[in-house]
């Protein structure tokens, strides 16, 4: 999925539910979990980290990728998310 598609789908949901609707991340199709979203980052931001701890980690191959970062498991999810998701 690219940024334009993601923004378009999110705008559709904003029109339907309003800007205060919570956004979560559904993971593991076979055993689904709902996860909070910690935030967003990019490959460029991750590669630009000037930190001694960064030496223990590899650079990201493509700097023009935006990552949605998982914030932690909240509860069990539903397998129906994969049947009803847009642009899957």
C-alpha positions as CSV (number, residue, x, y, z in Angstrom):
1,X,0.0,0.0,0.0
2,X,1.3,3.5,-0.7
3,X,0.7,6.7,1.2
4,X,-1.9,8.1,-1.2
5,X,-4.0,5.0,-0.9
6,X,-3.7,4.9,2.9
7,X,-4.6,8.6,3.2
8,X,-7.6,8.2,0.9
9,X,-8.9,5.2,2.9
10,X,-8.3,7.1,6.2
11,X,-10.1,10.2,4.8
12,X,-13.1,8.0,3.9
13,X,-13.2,6.7,7.5
14,X,-12.8,10.2,8.9
15,X,-15.9,11.3,6.9
16,X,-17.8,8.3,8.2
17,X,-16.7,8.2,11.9
18,X,-15.1,11.6,12.6
19,X,-11.5,12.5,13.3
20,X,-11.6,11.2,16.9
21,X,-12.1,7.6,15.9
22,X,-9.4,5.4,17.4
23,X,-7.0,3.6,15.0
24,X,-5.6,0.2,15.9
25,X,-3.4,-2.4,14.1
26,X,-4.9,-5.9,13.5
27,X,-2.1,-8.5,13.3
28,X,-1.7,-12.3,12.9
29,X,-4.5,-13.4,10.6
30,X,-4.6,-17.0,12.0
31,X,-4.7,-15.9,15.6
32,X,-5.7,-12.2,15.4
33,X,-4.7,-9.5,17.9
34,X,-5.7,-5.8,18.1
35,X,-2.7,-3.6,18.8
36,X,-2.3,0.0,19.7
37,X,-0.3,2.2,17.3
38,X,2.8,3.7,18.9
39,X,3.4,6.1,16.0
40,X,4.9,6.4,12.5
41,X,8.5,6.5,11.2
42,X,10.3,6.3,7.9
43,X,13.3,4.4,6.7
44,X,15.2,7.7,6.4
45,X,14.5,8.6,10.0
46,X,15.6,5.1,11.2
47,X,18.8,5.3,9.1
48,X,19.6,8.8,10.3
49,X,19.6,7.8,14.0
50,X,22.9,9.0,15.6
51,X,22.9,6.8,18.6
52,X,25.4,4.2,19.9
53,X,22.5,1.7,20.2
54,X,21.9,2.0,16.5
55,X,25.2,0.1,15.9
56,X,23.4,-3.0,17.1
57,X,20.8,-2.7,14.4
58,X,20.9,-2.8,10.6
59,X,20.0,0.1,8.3
60,X,16.7,-0.1,6.4
61,X,17.3,-0.8,2.7
62,X,14.7,1.7,1.4
63,X,14.5,5.1,3.1
64,X,11.2,6.0,1.3
65,X,9.1,3.5,3.3
66,X,6.7,4.7,6.0
67,X,6.3,2.3,9.0
68,X,3.3,2.1,11.3
69,X,4.9,1.1,14.6
70,X,3.0,-1.3,16.9
71,X,2.4,0.0,20.4
72,X,1.3,-3.2,22.2
73,X,-1.4,-5.8,22.2
74,X,-4.7,-4.6,23.5
75,X,-7.0,-7.7,23.1
76,X,-7.9,-10.5,20.8
77,X,-9.0,-9.5,17.3
78,X,-11.3,-10.9,14.6
79,X,-10.4,-12.9,11.5
80,X,-13.1,-11.0,9.7
81,X,-10.7,-8.0,9.5
82,X,-9.0,-9.7,6.5
83,X,-12.3,-10.5,4.8
84,X,-13.5,-6.9,5.0
85,X,-10.3,-4.8,4.7
86,X,-10.0,-2.3,1.9
87,X,-7.3,-2.6,-0.7
88,X,-5.9,-5.9,0.6
